[in-house]
């Protein structure tokens, strides 16, 4: 099943982050720990790493968009069949 992953909270005071660059594009296979995007916080730029291995199904935020911590950021499918199911829905 394709799973949605949120904007992490990298620090106690972090409330939101801005996607400055997507590294992994929809359709790309990723391993756990691969950098998916660069996120700018009020203090630093941080690599948003894939929490799981799979296939990037969709970006839920565009480059330049600010997302609240816990807000939907990316969908990752577990395999090709899961990706096809996600795209069909």
Secondary structure by P-SEA (a helix, b strand, c coil): cbbbbcccccccccccccccccccccccccccccccbbbbcccccccccccccccccccccccccccccccccbbbbccaaaaaaaaac
